[in-house]
Structure formats: structure tokens, C-alpha cells
Amino acid sequence: MDNALLVGLSRQVTLSRELEVVANNLANINTTGYKADSSIFEQFLMPEASADGFPPDSRELAYVRDRATWHKFAPGPTQRTGGTLDVAIDGDAFLVVQTAAGQRYTRNGALQISPTGTLVTTAGDPVLGVGGPIQFQNSDHDISIGEDGTITVREGASATSDSTRGQLQLAHFDNAGALQKEGSSLFSAPAGVAPQPPQNVRVVQGAIEQSNVSAVAEMARMIEITRAYESIAGLLQQENTERISALDKLAAVPA
Amino acid sequence: MRALDIAASGMAAQDLNVQVISNNIANMNTTGYKRQRAEFQDLLYEHVSRVGTQTSTQGNILPVGIDIGGGVKTVGTPRLITQGSLSQTGNTLDVAVIGDGFFKILMPDGSFSYTRDGSFKMDAQGRVVTPEGNVVQPGITIPQNSTGIAINSQGQVSVTVPGTTTPTILGQLTLTRFLNEAGLQPVGDNLFKETPASGPPQDGVATVDGYGSIQQGSLEQANVDAVTEISNLIAAQRAYEMNSKVITAADEMLKTTANVQ
């Protein structure tokens, strides 16, 4: 009887964690370049606990535990902003960002220029080009970013010819699922996962990629979570009532 | 329950988003106004189980981990410096910049401010000033009784003084450019100040070296697009609502637990 309580409890713990994942998705519904998470659960067989009174295939007690959160890398909708330094990546690739902790990857293409003229993310970390950080000069104007990520400017007095400032470095991962979220729209690659050169990727200037959170799906999942949680609570309640009635009956000494 | 805090961060972010959108809408008819956008990022993650952890002595590793996010944060409200459309006013001292560049304004404290709002006036001494009375740089004084104020595309101000037939050139308006115009600090009154993020100001002459050209008799309207703002407002409001639903859901789950006897 105690086992039933624990099985129910294991489900409630995973459900409340799943709600946290849904809450985080909904909190980031307007976050540029955000990728939605979903939880994966697995059956967890308890080797010690078993009930011999049941048919053989039901003897082992199955608990539930969360095994993973899975990042959904489907592209988010592209929103046109007209900003010169806004880029959206059309295709399966990430921008490469140099942070204090090492190279990180992002789909958030709302870029800025730092006081020293370096191309940076909104958080101030340099965005890497093929040959390192991309540096602008004070006299640069009319920045244009080509489909292959090449950044050209008109320099100083020159109003007709372009000067190249670098090319955005793009990283593709064959197994993007292995990337870990770092917060601040950044992903990190664990040891052994190396970026590959991207194929068929296009950089779009003047647009940003919105969050790929599907509001309808998340709301539906949230309702499902609350109801499942309630039904488990009902089960626990029933279990408790049964125990009380058993105690009453067993402890009733006939006079 | 952490879901409560996560949803609260989402509601706070959408609240700020609505503030930014409402400021854009409030300034729809402000000359030279540049719209802002609230930019968000996800907060830190708790790595309940790290991806790549060994699961067996044979060297098997977890292909995916458990990352639980902590909500959302606002990183900035960058300004979108794009060209606003021009409206014809016919006023001789109304000027608009088509392209790059800000007008340079001398403030009473001796510092400089920069603006895209070219609705200039003349003060009692004949100086070209902003509607607040601050002098447009370089100081240009229009002589009394002169007629036919003309400002050409290069910003040259000329007038015809009585008794002459050829126009007299009084001076040339300065245009200032910044490497990162989005980094300018707004100080109200349509004025911007230089910041470490904007880079140093570079004064120049209109139509030369990539600076914009000046159009007399026109004003640059705000670059706020009503349709975009309203659709952003709807999205922000719905996102706020959904985050409040998460709070309700978390509350119901807590209630369910509390009611188990």
C-alpha cells in the first residue's frame, strides 16, 4: 500500500517539473531565437520492490522519472524589423559568440556594435566572424550583411565602393540535441560535439527569428499537467481512505 | 513551486514589453522619433542531469540532459534607427534629414545633443533654434528684414538681404553621425546624447561622405508603424495572459496537494 503512494508521488514530482518547463517556454514566448523545451519521461523499475500476488508481468513496480528535456530546434517565425544589425538565420546553423567561458552558439541575431566598434550580442559578447571578431571603424556607415554573412560597409568618404569587414561564422551541428542551454539565448557544445560547416544556410538582414514556442501546444500541455496532477492526488486520497477503512476493520475487536 | 517564479518573470517581461510598445504608440506623431523594441533572453538553467554524463562503465553517455530554465529577462530596449517618412510642411525652417546624420544642438550647459527633429524656429536675436530655444550648430543668425530663407540639400542656409539681388550664404548646418546610433541615450525633447556605446560623434557635411541630404520644408515623421505596434501589443497581452494562466495552474496543483488528507 505504501508503494502505491510512492508511485503516485513519483508522478507528481515529474509533473511539477514538467510544469516548470512549460512555464519557462511561456515566459520566453517573445524571446528572440528561443527554442522550446519538452520533457521526456521513462519508466523506472524498482528492483527491490515487487508484489508477488499479481500476475508475473505486473509484479515489478514501475515508477516514473524524468529522463531528459529535449530542445525543439524547429525554426521560429521570422519577423521583419528593418534593423541594420538584425539578422535571422534561414537554415540549420547558429551564430558563434565568444564569451568569457568560451565559444557559445545562438540563434538570437539582434546584434549591436560595442563602443570599441566590435559586433556584439545584446549582452555585449563579441559575435565571431570566420577570422575572429568583426571590427568596425568609426567612419563606417551603410552596413550591409549578405546572404552568406559577409559584412560590407561604406567607409568614410567613399560613397560608392564597399569595404569588407568580415563574414559571420556559422556553425551547424549534426546532433543539435546534444547542445546544452546556458541562458541568455546561448547554447554550449559539450565535449566531443564539434560544429560542422553549414549547408544551404542563408543569412537574412533586417529580420529576427522569434521564439518557436507554440502557445496552443503549451497551454494544452499545461491543462494536461494540472489534470493529471489532480487525478494522481485523487488516487492518493483513495489510497488513504482505503488504509483508514482497513485499519478500522482490522482493529475492530468483536465484543 | 518554481513555476510560479518563472511565470512571474514572464509577466514582468511582458509588462515591460507593453510599456515600450505604448511609448512607441504615444510617439507615433512625434517628429524624428525612432521606435524601440524590448529584447528578451532566457534566464539561467538548472542542469538537473548534465548532457554527456557517463551512464555506464562502457562509456555510454547521456545523449540529452535535463535543463530546467528559470524564466526570462530583459536585456535591452534597442532603438531602430530607420528612415521615417517625410511630411511636407512648407515652413522655411523645417528641415528633415534623408539618410544618415543628426542635427547638432548646443545645450544651455555647454554640452551637445543630437536630434533628427528639424522643426527649427527663429529666436528674438534671429538665431536658428530648436522649439526649446537651444541653438542649432553652427550658430546661424538670420539678419533682420531679410527674405527668402533657403536651405539647400547640403545644409547651406542663405537669405536675400534688402538692397541686393544675390542670396547671401549665412552658414552650413552640421550633420553628426555615430558608429552605433542605437547606442545613443535619449534625454527627451527628441534629443539624444553621446554615450560610450554610441562611439564618438563625427561631424560632417550633408550629402558628402555618405551623410544624408537635407530637405527644406519637410519634417521626418516617427518610424513607428501602427500595424506592427498593435500586433506586437496583442502578442504581448496574450503572452501576459498565458503566463498568468501558468500561475493559476501552479496554484491549483498546490491546492490539490494541500487538500489531500
Contacts between the chains, C-beta under 8 A, distances in Angstrom:
chain1	res1	chain2	res2	distance
A	12	B	257	7.5
A	15	B	253	7.6
A	16	B	1	6.2
A	16	B	3	7.2
A	16	B	253	6.5
A	17	B	48	7.9
A	17	B	68	6.6
A	19	B	1	7.6
A	19	B	3	4.6
A	19	B	246	7.5
A	19	B	249	6.5
A	19	B	250	6.2
A	19	B	253	6.9
A	20	B	1	8.0
A	20	B	2	5.1
A	20	B	3	4.9
A	20	B	6	6.2
A	20	B	68	5.3
A	20	B	69	7.8
A	21	B	68	6.4
A	21	B	69	7.3
A	22	B	3	7.6
A	22	B	246	6.9
A	23	B	2	7.7
A	23	B	3	4.1
A	23	B	6	3.9
A	23	B	7	4.9
A	23	B	10	7.4
A	23	B	71	7.6
A	23	B	243	7.7
A	23	B	246	4.6
A	23	B	250	7.3
A	24	B	6	5.2
A	24	B	42	7.3
A	24	B	68	7.1
A	24	B	69	3.5
A	24	B	70	7.1
A	24	B	71	6.2
A	26	B	7	6.9
A	26	B	10	5.9
A	26	B	239	7.3
A	26	B	242	5.0
A	26	B	243	5.5
A	26	B	246	5.6
A	27	B	6	5.3
A	27	B	7	6.3
A	27	B	9	5.5
A	27	B	10	3.0
A	27	B	13	6.9
A	27	B	69	7.8
A	27	B	71	4.6
A	27	B	72	4.4
A	27	B	243	6.1
A	27	B	246	7.9
A	28	B	10	7.4
A	28	B	40	7.0
A	28	B	42	5.1
A	28	B	69	7.3
A	28	B	71	7.8
A	28	B	72	5.0
A	29	B	10	7.5
A	29	B	239	4.6
A	29	B	242	6.8
A	30	B	13	7.2
A	30	B	14	7.0
A	30	B	17	6.3
A	30	B	38	7.8
A	30	B	40	5.9
A	30	B	235	6.6
A	30	B	236	6.7
A	30	B	239	5.6
A	31	B	40	4.2
A	31	B	41	6.1
A	31	B	42	5.8
A	31	B	72	5.8
A	32	B	39	6.4
A	32	B	40	6.9
A	32	B	41	7.9
A	34	B	40	8.0
A	34	B	42	5.8
A	37	B	67	6.8
A	37	B	69	6.8
A	39	B	66	7.9
A	40	B	64	7.5
A	66	B	48	7.7
A	66	B	66	6.0
A	67	B	66	7.5
A	68	B	49	7.4
A	68	B	62	7.4
A	68	B	63	7.9
A	68	B	64	4.0
A	68	B	65	6.3
A	68	B	66	5.7
A	69	B	64	7.3
A	69	B	65	7.3
A	69	B	66	5.1
A	69	B	67	5.1
A	69	B	68	6.9
A	70	B	64	5.7
A	71	B	67	7.9
A	81	B	37	6.9
A	81	B	80	6.4
A	82	B	80	6.4
A	82	B	82	4.8
A	83	B	78	7.5
A	83	B	80	5.0
A	83	B	82	7.4
A	83	B	182	7.9
A	84	B	81	7.7
A	85	B	182	7.5
A	108	B	41	7.0
A	110	B	39	5.4
A	110	B	78	6.9
A	112	B	76	7.9
A	112	B	78	6.6
A	112	B	180	6.7
A	112	B	182	6.3
A	112	B	183	7.2
A	112	B	197	7.8
A	113	B	179	5.9
A	113	B	180	3.8
A	113	B	182	7.8
A	113	B	183	7.1
A	113	B	199	7.5
A	114	B	180	7.6
A	114	B	197	7.2
A	115	B	180	7.6
A	115	B	183	7.3
A	115	B	195	7.9
A	115	B	196	4.4
A	115	B	197	5.2
A	115	B	198	7.6
A	115	B	199	6.2
A	117	B	179	5.8
A	117	B	199	6.8
A	122	B	39	5.1
A	122	B	41	7.2
A	122	B	75	4.5
A	122	B	76	5.0
A	122	B	78	7.0
A	123	B	41	6.8
A	123	B	75	5.7
A	136	B	179	6.0
A	137	B	179	7.7
A	138	B	179	5.4
A	138	B	199	5.9
A	138	B	200	6.6
A	138	B	202	6.3
A	139	B	202	6.7
A	139	B	209	7.9
A	140	B	179	6.5
A	141	B	100	5.5
A	141	B	177	6.4
A	141	B	210	4.7
A	142	B	100	7.6
A	142	B	210	6.2
A	154	B	210	5.2
A	156	B	209	6.0
A	156	B	210	7.8
A	157	B	208	7.5
A	157	B	209	4.4
A	157	B	210	7.8
A	158	B	209	8.0
A	158	B	210	7.9
A	159	B	209	6.6
A	159	B	210	5.0
A	175	B	63	7.7
A	177	B	63	6.6
A	177	B	64	5.4
A	178	B	51	5.9
A	178	B	52	7.3
A	178	B	63	6.4
A	178	B	64	7.1
A	179	B	51	7.9
A	180	B	45	7.7
A	180	B	47	6.9
A	180	B	50	7.3
A	180	B	51	5.1
A	180	B	65	6.3
A	180	B	67	6.4
A	181	B	42	7.0
A	181	B	45	4.8
A	181	B	67	4.8
A	181	B	69	6.8
A	182	B	44	8.0
A	182	B	45	6.8
A	183	B	41	7.2
A	183	B	42	5.5
A	183	B	43	5.4
A	183	B	44	4.2
A	183	B	45	5.6
A	183	B	69	7.4
A	183	B	70	7.4
A	184	B	41	4.6
A	184	B	42	7.0
A	184	B	75	7.5
A	185	B	41	4.6
A	185	B	42	6.2
A	190	B	50	7.8
A	190	B	51	5.4
A	190	B	52	3.9
A	191	B	52	6.4
A	192	B	52	7.1
A	215	B	238	7.1
A	215	B	239	7.8
A	215	B	242	6.1
A	218	B	242	7.4
A	219	B	242	6.4
A	219	B	245	6.8
A	222	B	245	6.8
A	222	B	246	6.4
A	222	B	249	5.1
A	223	B	249	7.6
A	225	B	249	7.0
A	225	B	253	7.7
A	226	B	249	4.8
A	226	B	252	5.4
A	226	B	253	5.9
A	229	B	253	4.8
A	229	B	256	6.0
A	230	B	252	7.6
A	230	B	253	7.8
A	230	B	256	5.1
A	233	B	256	4.4
A	233	B	257	6.5
A	233	B	259	7.4
A	233	B	260	5.4
A	236	B	260	5.5
A	237	B	260	5.6
A	237	B	261	6.9
A	240	B	260	7.3
A	240	B	261	6.6
